[in-house]
Amino acid sequence: MSQTNILLESGTNELELVEFFIDEKDPSSGKTYRGFYGVNVAKVLEIIRMPVVTQLPEIPHPSVLGAFNLRSRIIPLIDLALWLGKGMSTPRQDTKVIVSEFNRMTSAFMVSGVNRIHRLSWTQVEPPGRHLNEYSGSSVTGVVRFDDRILLILDMEKILADLNPGLAMRFGEAELTDIGKKKPVKKEHYRALITDDSTSIRRMIGSMLEKAGFEVTQTINGQEAWDSLCALRDRAAQANVPVTDFVDIVVSDIEMPVMDGHNLTRRIKDDPTLKQLPVILFSSLITDRLRHKGESVGADDQVSKPDIATLTRRAFELIAERQGITL
């Protein structure tokens, strides 16, 4: 199976999920059971049979089985069940490998098999509850309920960041100071509204923007962000002041339950008042292959995770452009 074109129109609040399964062993009973999982089609390059794997001289984690050659590209292979602590059953002849691209990285994940692709609305994706977060180590970003099974959407970014800490978001204090010096000076404080369904990433973005001089409002998905923006728009209208008295810029993830970042961006840019607000999409899905999606809904810029330094710099630059200031 090769994934070469995403058919979904941007901004419709839909997604396509590849459903796969892992035959997991219960360590106490030794019995095998089947767990169902999903990954956004936008992150999948192709699905292949189990390749010939070469062991790496230095293994960063036991779940990294080695690497393989795919059309002259050397790609690391991760035993997803082992990373999840499930202990996959012995690989069979029909074991599948999902080759993915996100965070500007190409990686591959070994799974027991692949079922199908589902086209869904983000409103059908439930955020994981506290118990599931604790049980999964916060490695699940969403839940989809079917009549006969529950499908868990995995946080693939967290998996890669855990395997390679160099991919985690970092922000140097010196770099932060340099960015802060370029802050536009028409207002004492600038206000950012950010939305991301990952608590840790949301807090990190908020913390970094606050250190750079922003006042930050955090929301957990596009719907909550949209409701907040509409309330600020109405408040500005009642006070007969510009909406920029209450918010200067919006920073949004793309993949979020209930309403995604593309749909949020389209709503903002279709609104006569809110359209003046710069919108930055900050996501692992910002790649050359998918950048056109953000452009089609009117995003002012798109920054790939984990480049939080560029995110903060571009926030100041876009505000300055709107105000006619040269930094």
C-alpha positions in Angstrom: 0.0 0.0 0.0 1.5 3.4 -1.0 0.2 6.7 0.3 1.0 9.3 -2.4 -2.0 11.7 -2.3 -4.3 12.9 0.4 -7.8 13.2 -1.1 -9.4 15.1 1.8 -10.1 18.8 1.1 -8.4 21.0 3.7 -10.5 22.6 6.4 -13.4 20.2 6.3 -12.6 18.9 9.8 -12.1 15.4 8.5 -9.2 12.9 8.7 -8.3 9.6 7.4 -6.9 7.0 9.8 -5.0 3.8 9.0 -6.3 1.2 11.3 -3.7 -1.4 12.4 -3.5 -4.1 15.0 -0.9 -5.6 17.4 -1.3 -9.1 18.7 -0.1 -8.6 22.2 0.9 -11.1 24.8 -0.5 -10.9 28.4 2.7 -11.4 30.5 0.8 -12.9 33.3 -1.3 -15.5 31.4 0.8 -15.8 28.2 -2.4 -15.4 26.2 -2.5 -13.4 23.0 -5.1 -10.6 22.5 -5.5 -8.1 19.7 -5.2 -4.3 20.3 -6.5 -1.9 17.7 -4.7 1.4 16.9 -4.7 4.2 14.4 -2.4 6.7 12.7 -3.3 9.7 10.5 -2.9 8.8 6.8 -1.1 12.1 6.4 1.8 10.7 8.3 2.0 7.4 6.3 4.3 7.2 3.2 3.6 3.5 2.6 2.9 0.1 4.2 5.3 -2.7 3.3 6.0 -6.3 4.2 8.7 -7.0 6.8 12.0 -6.1 5.3 15.5 -7.4 5.9 16.7 -5.6 8.9 20.4 -4.7 9.8 21.2 -4.2 13.4 22.7 -0.9 14.4 26.0 -0.6 16.2 24.4 1.5 19.0 20.8 0.8 19.9 19.2 3.8 21.5 16.2 1.7 22.8 15.4 -2.0 22.9 12.4 -1.4 20.7 14.6 -0.2 17.8 15.2 -3.4 15.9 17.7 -1.9 13.5 17.4 -0.3 10.0 16.6 -1.3 6.5 17.2 0.1 3.0 14.1 1.3 1.1 14.9 2.7 -2.3 18.3 4.0 -1.1 16.9 5.5 2.1 18.1 4.0 5.4 15.1 3.9 7.7 15.1 2.8 11.4 12.6 0.2 12.4 10.7 0.3 15.7 8.9 -2.6 17.3 5.8 -0.6 18.3 4.5 -3.3 20.6 7.8 -3.5 22.5 7.8 0.3 22.9 4.3 0.1 24.3 5.4 -2.6 26.7 3.0 -5.1 25.1 5.5 -7.8 23.9 4.4 -8.5 20.3 3.8 -12.1 19.4 6.5 -13.7 17.2 6.5 -11.9 13.8 4.7 -13.8 11.1 5.1 -13.9 7.4 2.3 -11.3 7.0 3.7 -8.9 9.6 3.5 -5.3 8.3 5.7 -2.2 8.5 4.2 1.3 8.4 6.7 3.7 6.9 5.9 7.2 8.2 7.1 10.8 7.8 6.5 13.6 10.4 8.6 16.0 12.4 10.8 16.1 9.2 11.8 12.5 10.0 11.2 9.2 8.2 10.8 6.2 10.5 9.1 2.8 10.3 6.9 0.9 12.8 6.5 -2.9 12.9 2.9 -4.0 13.6 1.0 -7.3 13.4 -1.3 -6.2 10.5 -3.2 -3.5 8.9 -7.0 -3.5 8.5 -8.3 -0.6 6.5 -8.5 3.2 6.2 -11.3 5.1 7.9 -12.6 8.5 6.8 -13.9 10.3 9.9 -14.8 13.7 11.3 -12.7 15.0 14.1 -15.9 15.3 16.1 -15.9 11.4 16.3 -12.5 11.5 18.0 -12.7 11.6 21.7 -9.8 12.9 23.8 -8.4 10.2 26.1 -9.6 10.3 29.7 -7.3 10.6 32.7 -7.3 6.8 33.4 -6.3 6.0 29.8 -3.6 8.6 29.9 -2.2 7.1 33.0 -2.4 3.5 31.7 -0.8 4.4 28.3 1.8 6.8 29.7 0.2 9.6 27.8 0.9 7.9 24.4 -2.7 8.1 23.2 -4.0 11.3 21.6 -7.6 10.2 20.7 -10.1 7.4 20.9 -12.6 6.3 18.2 -15.4 3.9 19.2 -16.8 1.4 16.8 -19.5 -1.1 17.5 -17.2 -4.0 18.1 -13.9 -2.4 19.1 -12.1 0.7 20.4 -9.4 2.2 18.3 -6.6 4.2 20.0 -4.8 7.0 18.1 -1.2 6.9 19.1 1.0 9.9 19.8 3.8 9.0 17.3 5.6 12.2 18.0 6.0 11.3 21.7 7.3 7.8 20.7 10.0 9.3 18.5 10.9 12.0 21.0 11.3 9.3 23.7 13.5 7.2 21.4 15.5 10.3 20.3 15.6 13.0 22.9 17.2 15.3 20.4 13.8 15.6 18.7 12.2 17.0 21.8 11.3 20.7 21.8 14.0 22.8 23.4 14.6 26.5 23.6 17.9 28.1 24.5 17.8 31.1 26.8 20.3 33.0 24.6 18.1 32.5 21.6 15.1 33.5 23.6 16.7 36.8 24.6 17.7 37.6 21.0 14.1 37.0 19.8 12.7 39.1 22.7 14.8 42.0 21.6 12.9 42.1 18.3 9.5 42.5 20.0 7.3 45.1 18.3 6.9 48.2 20.6 3.4 49.5 19.9 2.0 47.6 22.9 3.5 46.7 26.2 2.1 43.2 26.0 1.1 41.0 23.1 -1.5 38.3 23.5 -1.4 34.9 21.9 -4.1 32.3 21.8 -2.6 28.8 21.5 -4.4 25.5 21.0 -2.9 22.0 21.2 -4.4 18.8 22.6 -1.1 17.7 24.1 -0.9 19.1 27.6 2.9 18.9 27.7 3.4 20.6 24.4 0.7 23.2 25.1 2.4 24.1 28.4 5.8 24.3 26.7 4.6 26.6 23.9 2.8 28.8 26.5 5.9 28.9 28.7 8.2 29.9 25.9 5.9 32.6 24.5 5.4 34.0 28.0 9.2 34.2 28.5 9.4 36.0 25.2 6.9 38.6 26.5 3.5 37.3 25.4 0.3 37.0 27.5 -1.0 33.5 26.6 -4.4 31.9 26.6 -4.3 28.1 26.3 -7.0 25.9 24.7 -7.2 22.2 24.2 -8.7 21.9 20.7 -9.9 23.9 17.7 -13.5 24.1 19.0 -12.4 25.6 22.3 -10.1 28.0 20.5 -12.9 29.1 18.1 -15.4 29.6 21.0 -12.8 31.8 22.8 -12.1 33.8 19.7 -15.8 34.4 19.0 -16.2 35.6 22.6 -13.3 38.0 22.2 -14.7 39.2 18.9 -18.1 40.0 20.5 -16.4 41.6 23.4 -14.5 43.9 21.1 -17.6 44.8 19.2 -19.5 45.7 22.4 -16.6 47.9 23.5 -16.2 49.4 20.0 -12.5 48.5 19.9 -10.3 46.4 17.6 -10.2 42.7 18.3 -6.5 43.1 18.5 -7.0 44.8 21.9 -7.7 41.3 23.2 -5.7 38.9 21.0 -2.8 39.5 18.5 -2.0 36.0 17.1 -3.2 32.4 17.0 -0.9 29.4 17.2 -2.6 26.1 16.4 -1.7 22.4 16.2 -3.4 20.6 13.3 -4.4 17.2 14.7 -6.9 17.7 17.5 -10.2 16.0 18.6 -13.5 17.8 17.9 -12.0 20.5 15.6 -8.7 20.4 13.8 -6.3 23.3 13.1 -7.1 23.5 9.4 -10.8 23.9 10.1 -10.1 26.4 12.8 -7.9 28.4 10.4 -10.5 28.4 7.7 -13.1 29.7 10.1 -10.8 32.5 11.3 -9.9 33.6 7.8 -13.6 33.5 6.7 -14.7 35.7 9.6 -14.8 39.5 8.6 -13.3 40.5 12.0 -11.0 37.7 13.0 -9.4 37.3 9.5 -6.9 40.1 10.4 -5.3 37.9 13.1 -2.2 36.1 12.0 -2.4 32.3 12.3 0.6 30.0 12.6 0.1 26.3 12.3 2.6 24.5 14.5 2.5 20.7 13.8 4.5 17.6 13.0 2.5 17.5 9.7 4.3 20.5 8.3 6.2 18.9 5.4 6.8 19.8 1.8 4.3 17.1 0.9 1.5 18.6 3.0 2.3 22.3 3.3 -0.3 23.1 0.6 -3.1 22.1 3.0 -2.3 24.9 5.4 -1.9 27.4 2.5 -5.3 26.5 1.1 -7.0 27.5 4.4 -5.2 30.8 4.7 -2.5 30.1 7.3 -0.1 33.0 7.6 2.8 30.6 8.3 3.5 26.9 9.1 6.2 25.8 11.4 7.2 22.1 11.9 7.5 20.8 15.5 9.8 20.8 17.4 11.2 24.1 16.1 9.8 26.4 18.8 12.4 29.0 18.3 11.2 29.7 14.7 7.6 29.7 16.0 8.3 32.5 18.5 10.3 34.5 16.0 7.6 34.3 13.4 4.9 35.3 15.9 6.7 38.6 16.5 7.4 39.1 12.8 3.8 38.5 11.7 2.5 40.9 14.3 5.0 43.5 13.2 4.0 43.0 9.5 0.3 43.6 10.5 1.3 46.8 12.3 3.6 48.0 9.6 6.7 47.7 11.8 10.1 46.6 10.5 12.0 44.5 13.0 
